[in-house]
Amino acid sequence: MKKINLKNIFLITKKELRSYFDSPVAYVILIVFLILLEFLFFRNVFIAGQASLRMLFVFLPWLYLLLIPAITMGSISEEKSTGTWEFLLTHPIRDLEFLLGKFFSGLVFVLISLIFVLPISFSLNYFGNLDWGVILGQILSSVSLALVLISLGILISSFFKNQIASLLTSIGASFFLVVAGFDLLLGSVPLFLTPYLETFSSLSHFSSMSRGVIDIRDLWYFISFTSLLLFFSYFLLKKRKLKTRIFIYKKYKITLFILIIIFIFSNIFVHYIPGRIDLTDEKIYSLSPATKNVLANLEEKVNIVLFSSGKFPADFQSLVRQVRDVLQDYKILGNGQIILEQKNPQKDVEILAQAQEFGIQEIQFNVRSKEELQLKNGYFGLVILFEHRHEAIPFLNNTSDLEYQLTSFIKKLTDKNKEKIVFLSGYDAKILTQDFNLLNQELSKQFIVEDFVFNEENNFLPENAKVLIVPGPKEELDQSLKMAIEDFINKGNSVLFLIDAVSINFEDLSVLPIENNFSLFLKDYGIEIEKNIVYDLRSNETVRFGGGMLSFALPYPFWPKIGPALESSLITSRLETLVMPWSSSIKINEKKALDKGFKVENLLATTKYAGEQKDEFFLSPQQKLSSQNLERKIMSVVLEPKDDNSKGKIIVLGDSDFLTDTFLSSSPENLGFGIEIVSYLAQQESLAEIKLKQIAKRDLVFQDQTQIMFIKYGNMALVVLIPLLIGFWRFMRRRNLKAFKYFK
């Protein structure tokens, strides 16, 4: 058998690319594709306000249905219609070389179109913080999907002489391939077959890789499917030569049949082979060091039981796969201490009774069956069992918080030496069981959490408490409590002060200053909570005002998005931003802090576009706020012992509302930060890093609308101008070559 001549492949690829770019049609196709893609993307990205290209790659597969069939429709059919097919057969070019040349030319064309993603990436990264690992995964998934669709387009082109027929058939076949895992096509298929058929949907594998995870199952699908389609095309090319050589023709036919069988069964069985690379910056899809540490320290066995019906609609299959991947990781890293079981409540009455006893919810979902929608029941929850106790997740509807829930429940069940955290009650402060239920629920997984009333009978803080939390007091600090807190700190315990300088009426947004909020105590330590309300004109939350039909959403500068003050801080290393509503800034007197034996480190700060309101407060969302004297405001500080390690630590924030139930439900990153600072003060390994990596927001911050317009129209102008300039240059070059006269 002759070796493949790489030079021939290169020459055919070069010839095809030259034919593309010598025709104005290729430039039109490229420009239309890119304009549509960027138009759809820029319609959404600035509304979301996130530094992410996710929406770009959501639209990409659907626009591929137009681009790739258009560039592959003439791959073989044009050769047949123009008569060059027979001419090529007489040249010393092997069929495989010819086929690969066509394939690589299409791939290079698609890669050229993907180059235009880079200017968008760099421009957004300038105003935000893109996850380049995710970008790499998105580009790799785009290339992988292109490999399949190009090979499919070449295969279909082999059947036709007419390019239009090839184009239309290729669009239809590509569309079918992309939506193969949708309920639209699986409506009349039995549910038990759904996960297998969903395996062959190109879009599901594309979506999996575009998260920033390179999974062996996705890679194998794209590689095996591309190889199968190319071999099918190769078989059709050989068919004309082998009509008189029946034995060899049958060998190729049998080989094709075997490859189809291998493709089907290998893609089913590869699902049982673990193996993936997490490209994301925060390693979102890998277990965190905190989880690994919890699992490594398990001394007794923990059972995780997944209650799963086993029959779910197609749009649920991706979630099922991700949940099983996470649970398998726990089992592997558990060193034999994690026992993983899966039970189907619909197959056994006893298992059903178990599921109901543990609180696993029965869920309902729609299944399309022929011409109607049917309602099906099922189960998809889990329970963690340790000794005679358990914790349950009644319904697994996403994996964004799964690692945190699993690890925190395992720690809660197995940790026998929990530190105590106390919330100070009285002094008109916020109440643990009324205002901080969500925070209490999560802290209780790691700590013993109690409220504490300081009075004449209890005139000292609990000796076994590790952290005291002072949640928004509004009454004067008496001398006995002041001495008790100082004694508490001097004994090596820590305090978290959540101090409000003003009180906000949520109904009419009226403001009342708070005169007695323990601020005098903090002044002795060099910390002053300023009597202001901070706003940020560039980095703020979008808030919905009004109600019912009259509600509307507006950017609200008085709910600034606060970020880490120092990149080197261990406490905020995983924090992107959190929302601090109607908060006050902090002024620092380092000399006073040093006199008390503490050094001060800034913890949280606004952007440099922050201002303040003092004395007269007007919090309407529609007012025009002053853009004068804008500066970076310090919103939180941490005080650490300078020399004497026996003292505890102090963290101060100019707001207490941001950790209440009202705000945690809409700002989960606040909860992650709350867990982080309490864990830091308690000198415990924090599980907050797990939560923060899942909910990290990468905000886009612009100075004005001009920058947004520049990014949008600048990138859209590039996708028009660059192809036009290249096309014009090639046109002029060809015209000059034609006019050139050769002389001997």
N, C-alpha and C positions, 0 to 999 in steps of 0.2 A: 504493500500500500504506500503510495506516494505521500511525502510529508506536505503539510499545508504550507503554501508560500505566503508568508506574511506581507511580502512586497505587493503581491497581487491584491490582497485584502486592502492594503493601504491605498493602492491606486484606484480601486473601485470606490472606496469611501471618498477619496478626493474628487473623483469624477462626479459622484452623486451630489456632494456638497457644492461643487461648482455649478451643477445644473440647477440646484436650488437657488443659489444666490445670483445667478445670471438671469433669473426670471423675476419680474416685479411681483408675481403672485406670492412668492415666499415671504417677501417683505410685508405685504398686505396681511398675510396670515399671521405672521409674528406680531405685527403692531396691533392688530385687532385682538389677538389673544392676550397680550400684555395690558392693553388699555382696559379691557373687560375685567381682567383679574385685579388690577390696581384700583379701578373704579369701585368694584364691589368691596374691596378691602378697606379703602379709605372712607367709605360710607359708615363703617362701624368702629374702626379702631379709636378714633378720637372721642366717640361717645363713651366707650368703655374706659378710656383713659389709662390703659395698661400697656406697658412695653412688651408686646407680644405679637408674633406673626401668625398666631393660631387661626384667625379668620381667613388669612390669605390661603393657608393650606387646607382649609375647609372647602373653599371654592375650587381649588386647583384640580382635583380629580374630575369634576364635572366639565371644566373647560378643556381638560385633556381629551374629552370625548369629541371635541371639534378639532383640536390641533393635531393630534397624532394620526387619526384617520386621513386628514388632509395631506400629511407629508408622506404617508405610506401607501396611499391609494394607487400610485403608479409604480410601485417598487418592481412588480413583476408584470402587471397588466399592461403598462406602457411599453415594455420590451416586446410583449406579444403583439400589441396593436400596431407598433411601428415596424415590426419585422426584424428588429435587432436581436430578438431572442435566438433565432436560428444562427445568426451571425456569431453571437457569443459562444454558442455551443461548439463551433468549429475552432475556437481559439484555445490555447493551452491554459485555460482557467478552469479550475475544478468547481463543481457546483457549490461545494461548501464555502469556497473562497468568495464566490459570487454572492452567496446568501449572507455571509458575515459582513461583506462590504456594504451591502444594502442596510443591514441591521445597524452597523456602527455609524453610518451616515445619519440615520434617523436619530440615534442616540445623541450624537454630537449636536444636532439641531435642537433637541430638547434641552441639552446642557447649556447651550447658548441662551435659550429663553430663561433658564433658571439663574443665569448670571445676574439678571436684572433684579433678583431678590436682594443682592448684596447692598446696593445703594439704599434700599428701604431699611435694611437691617442697621446699617451704620448710622443713618440719619435718626432713626428712632432710639438707638442706643445712646446717642449724644444727649437726648433729653430724658432718658430713662436708664434702665439697667436690664438689658436683654439677657436671657439665659441662653448662652451660646451652645450649650449642650443640646438644648431642645431644638435650636435652629439646625444644628448638624443632623439631628434625628429627622427633622422635617425634610431636609434636603435629600438625605439618604432614602427616605420613604418615597419621595417624589421621583427619584431616579429609579428606584425599584419598581414602582408602578409603571413608569414609562417603559421599562424593559419588557414587561408583560404585554402592554398595549401595542408597542412597536412590533414585537414578534407576532402578535395576533393580527395586526394590520398587514404584515408581509404575507402571512398565511392566507388571509382572505384575498389579497391581491393575486395570489397564485391561481385562484379559481376563475378569475375573470379576465377578459380582454378589455372590457369597458371600464374606464376609471371611475365614472359616476356610480356605476353599479357596485364597484369595489368600495367606494367612499361610503355609500348608504349602508351597505351590509356591515362594514367595519364599525360604523357608528352604532348600529343596532346591537352588534355582538359585544362591543365594548361596554355599552350601557347595561346589557344583561349581566356581564361579568362584574361590573361595579355594584349593581343592586342585588346580586345573587343571594345575599344574606338578609334581605329585607322581607318583612311580612307580606309585602306586596306580591312577591313571587312564591312565598312559602305557605300561603294561606291554606292550600289544600293538601299540604304535606303533614303526615303524623308528627306530633310534637317530639317524639323520641328521635326522629331523624333530623330535627332542626339544628342541633349543635354540629352535626357532621356536615350538613349542607352549608352552614354559616362558615365553616372552615375554608370553603372554596370561594368566599367573597373577597375580591381584591380590596374593596374599601375597608373591610374590617381589619385586614393586615396592615393596610396603609395607615389607618387611624391609630393602630397600636404602636407602630414605629414612630409616627409623628409626635407621640408624647415625649420622645427623647429616650426610648428604650429599644435597644437592638436585641430582639428575642430570636432564639434559634428557630422557633416555629415560623415566624414571619420571614426570616431569611430563607429558610428551606422552601417555603411556599413560592416565593418570587423566583428563586434559582431553579427549582424543579419545573415550575410552570413555564418559565421562559425557555428552558432547555427542551421541554416537550413540544412546545409550539414551533420552535426552530427546527427540530427534527422532523416534525410533520411537514413543514415547508420543504425541507431537504428531500423528504420522501417523494413529494409531488414533483420536484425538479428531476429527480432520478427516474421517475415513473416513465417519462417519455423515452428515455434511453434504454430502459429495461423491458420494454414490451415484448421483445423477442427472447429475453433471457428470463424465463418464467421462474426458475429455481431461485435465482438471486432476488428477483422481485418479491417472491414469497418470503424470503428471509427478512427483507426490509419490512414487509407487512407484519410479520410476526414480531419483529423487534419493536415496531410502533405500538402494537397491541400490548406487549409486555411493559413498555414504558408508561403507557396509560394506567395499567394496573399498579405499577410501582408508584406512580404519582399519587393516585387515590389513596392507597393504603399507607404510604409513607407519611402523607400529610395528616392522616388520622392518628397514626401511632407516635408521630413526633410530638404530639401534645402531651405525652407522658414523659418527655425528656426535658428536665429543667435546664435552664441556661440562658442568661440574658445579661446585657451590659447596660447599666444605668448611666446615661450621658449627662443627666441634668446636674446643674451646679450644686443643688442642695441634696442630691441623691434621693429624690422624692420617692422613687420606686425601689429603694433598697432599705433594709432595716437599719435604723439609726444605732450609733454607738451605745446610747442609753438602753435601747432594747436588747442589744447583744449582752450588755453588762447584767441586766436583769435575768436573762436566760442563763448566762454563765454561772450565776450565783444560786440557781435553784438547787435546793437540797432534796426536795421530794417531788414526786411526779404530779404533773398538772394535766388534766384531761381537757381537750377542746373538742366539743362535739358539734359538727355542722349538720343542722337539720335542713335538708334540701330535697325538694320534690323530684328533681332530676329532669323534669319536663318544663321548659320555659320557652317563651317566644324568642324570635331571632334577636330582637333588640336588647334582650336581657343576657345573651350569651357572653358578651364581652365582659360584663360585670362578674358573671359566674367564674370565668377564666381568671380574672384578676384576683378575686377572693381566694380561689384555690391556690394560686401562686403564692400569695402572702402567707397562707396557712402552712404551705409546704416549707417556706423559708423558716418559719417558727419551729417546725418539726426538725429540720436539719440542724439549726443552730441551738436547739434545746439539749443536745448531747444525750438523748435518750430520756430526758425528763419531761418532754412534751409528748403526750399521747394523743394522736389525731384520729378522730373517728368521723364517719359520715353516715347519717341515718335518714331514711325516707319515711316520714310520718304517714304517707298515703299507702304504704305497703303493709303496715303492721299496726294493729290496734294498740299494742303496748307502747310502741314508739310514739304514736300519736298522743297517748296519755302523758308520756314523758315530756313531749314538746309543750303541751298545754300546761303542765305543772311548772315548767320553767318559764312560762310566759312568752313562748315563741308564737308570733302572730301568724294567723292564716291570711295570706294576701290574695288579692284578686287581680287578674290581668286579662286584657282583651286578646283574643286569638282570632285572626281572620280565617274564616273557613268558606271557601268558594265565594258566594255572593253575600255573606253575612258575617257579622261580628259575634263571636261567642265569648261568654264570660267563663274563665277557668279559675280554679282555686289552687293555691300552692303554698309552700313553706320555703323560706330562705332566711334563716337566722342561726345563731350559734349560742352555746353556753360554755362557760369556763368552770370546771369543777376542781375543787381542792378540798381534801378532807370532807367535811360535812357542809361546806359552804359553796355557794356558786354565784356567778354574775352572768347576766344574759344580755345579748344584743338581739332584741326580738325580730328585727327586720334589717337585713343588709341591703340598703338601697344605693350605697356608693362606697368607694374604698378610700376616699380622701382623708377620713378620720379613723380608718380601721386599725392601723398600727398603734396609734395613740390609745384607742379604746382597749385593744388587746393587752398591751403592755401595762397600762395603768390598772386594769382589772387583775392581771396576774400579780402585780406588785401589791395591790390592795389585799388580795387573798393570802399571799405568802409572807409578806413582811411582818415580822413579829416585834420589831423595835421602832415604832413610829414616834417621831418627834411631835410635841404638842404646839399648836398655834392658837393664840387667844385673840379674839376681837374685843376691844374695849367697848362696853355698853354704857349707856347714860351720857351725860353732857350733851344731850340732844343730838347725838351722833347717829349715823345710819345703823340699822339693825341687821345682824347677820342673817337671821331667818326670814327677814322680809325683803331686804335689798340685795343680798348677795347669795341667793340660792344656787345659781349656776357656778359661781366661784367656789362656794362651799362644797358643792357636789364633786368638783374636780380635785380640790385640795384634800378632801377626805379620802381619796384614793392613795395619797402619799403620807398624810399626816392625821393626827387627832386634832380636830377643829372644835373649839368651844368659844362661847361668848363669856365675858367676865365683867361682873359689876363691881366697881370699886366704891366702897363706902366705909363707914366707921367700923363695921364688923370685919370687912375684908379690906384692910388698909395696907395690903402689900400684894404685889403681883405673884402669881403662882411660880414657885421655884422650879417646877419641872417643865415650865413653858420655855420654848426656844425662841419664839418670835411673838411680839405684840404688834397688833395692827390697830391703828387709830383712824377710824373711818369717818372723816368729815364732822368733827365736833363743832358745836355752835355756842357752847357755854364756856365760861372762864375756867381755866385750869387752877385747881386749888393747890396749896403748898404741899399737902401730904401726897397727892398723886405725882406732883413734880419730883419730889424726893424719891418716890417709889420707882418712877421711870428711870431716873438717873442711877439709882442703885441697880436696877434691872440691867441697864447697859453696862455698868462697871463690872458686873458679874460675868460678862461675856455673852449676854443675850442681845438680840437685835430688835429694832423697831422699824415699822413701816408707817410713815405719816402720810395720810391722804387728806390734804388740807384744802378747803374751799375758802377763797377770799370773798366770794359773793354767793348769794342764794338766788336761783332762777325759778320763776314761776313758769312752768311748762305751757300753761294755757295762753297767757298773754305776753310771755317773754319779758315780764317786768323783772327788775333787778334790785336786790337789797344787799348792801354791804354786810359782811359778818365781822363784828368787832372782836368777838372772843372765840378764837379758833386754835388755841395753843400756839399762836404765832410768837408770843413773847418767849415761850420755852425754846423755840427753834432759833430765835435771835441770839440767845446765849451761845448757840453753837455756830453762829455766823451765817445762818440761813434766814432770809426774809421772803415771805410770800407776798408779792406786790398786789395791791388792791386794784387790779385791772382785769380786763378780759382780752385775751390775745386773739388776733385774727391773722390768717395767712392768705394772701391774695392769689397764690399760685398752687399751693398744696393743701387741698381741703376736701371734705366729704360732700357728696351730692345728697341732699336731704329732701324728703317729700313733705310738703306742707299742705294744709287744708285737709279735706276728707271727702269721701264718696266721689261723685262725678267732678267735683271742683278741685281735686287734689292735683298738685303739680310738683315737679322735681327741679331743684335749683342747686347750683354750687353754693355752699354755705361757709364762708370764710371763718365764722366763729366756731366751726368744728374743724380745726386744723388737723392735718395728718402730720404726726410727729415722727421723726426718725432718730436714729442713734446720733448722739452728739460727738462720739469718738468712734472711729472704725476699730480701734484696738480694744474696746471694752468687751470683756468676756460675757457680760450680762446681756448685751444687746447684739451680739455677733450674728445671731440668726434672724434678728428683727429687721423687717423692711420699713414698715410704718404702723402706727396705731392711731386711733382717733381719740382726741381729748376734747370733749364738748365744753365750751364756755370755761376754759381753763385759765389759770393765772401763771405769770412768769415768776422766776425765782432770781433774787439778787444774792450774791455771795460775798461774805466778809471772811477772807481766808485767815486773817490774823486772829479773829475770834475763834475760828475753828481750830487753829493750831494751839491756841491757849487752852482749849478743852482737850487737846491731844488727838485731834482728827485731821486728816487731809481730805480735801474735797475733790471729787471727780464729777464732771458733767456727765449726765446719763442720757437725757433726751433733749432735743432741740428742734425748733422749727426750721424752715428754710430762711434764706436771707430776705424774703419778701413778706415778713411778718410785721404787723403793727399792733397797737393796743388802744383800747378805750379806757379812760379813767374818769372818775367823778360823775360825768353824765353818760349813761349807757343807753344805747338804742340798738336793739338786736334784730331789726327787721332784715329778712333775707334779700330785699329788693333795694336796699339803700346803696349809695355809692360811697365806699369807704376810702378814707384818705390814703394816698400812696406816698405821702411824705414821711420821712424819718423811718423808713422800713429797715429792719435789721433782724439778725438771727436772735431768737429768744430762747433762753434756757428754761426748760419746763420740768426737769427732774435732776436731782443730784444724789450721789451716794457718798456718805462719810465713812471712811475706814480709819481704824486706829493707826496713828503715825508710828509709834514705837511699841507701845504696850499691847501685846497680842491678847491680853486678858479681857480687853473691852470688846463689846459687840459692835455691830455695824448699824448704820442708819440710812434709810432711803426716804427721800421726801419728794412728793409730787404735788403740783398745784391744782389738783382736782381729785374728787372722790367718785364722781358720777360715772367715769369711764369703765369702772369695774362692776357697776350695778347691773341687775338683770335687764333693765330697760335698754342698755347699750350693748351688752355682750351678745344679744341675739342677732344684732345686725353687724357687729364688729368682732368676729371670733379671734382676730389677732390680739385684741385687748386681753382676752382670756389667757392666751398663750403667754403674753408678757406678764400678767398677774401671777401665773404659776411660776414663771421663771424667777421673778424677784423674790417671792416667798421662799422658793427652794434655795436661792443664793443666800438669803439671810439665815436660813436654817442650816446652811452648810450641808445640804443634801444634793445628790445628783438629780438634776431636773429632768422631768419628762417633757418639759415645755418645748425642747428642741424638736421633738417629734411633731408636736402640734404646729409649731411655727413654720416648719419646712413645708407643711402641706397647705397652709393658708397664706403664705407670703405673697404680698402684692407688690408688683413692680410698676409703680406709678410713673406716668409721663408728666413732667413738670415743664410748662412753657411760660415764658415771660409775657407774651401777648399773642393775639390771634395771627399776627403776621408770620410768626414762626410755624404755626400749623399750616397756613396757606403755602408757605415756602416748601415744606416737606411734601405736601400733597401734590401741588402742581409742578414742583421741581422734579419729583420722581416720574410723574406722568409725562412731563415734557421729554425726559431722558429716553423713555421707551419709544417715543416717536422720532426724536432727532437723531439718535445714534443709528438706528437701522436706515433712516433716510440718507444720512451722510455716507454711511458705508455703501449703500446702494448707488448713490450718485458717484462716489469715487470709482466703483467698479464699472459703472456705465461709461464714464469718461475714459477710463483706462482701456476698455475694450474698443471704444470708438477711435482712440488714438492709435491702437495697434492695427486696426483695420486701415486707417489712413496712412500708416507708415509704409514707405517705399524702400525696398531693398535694392541695393546696387552692388554689382560685382566689382 
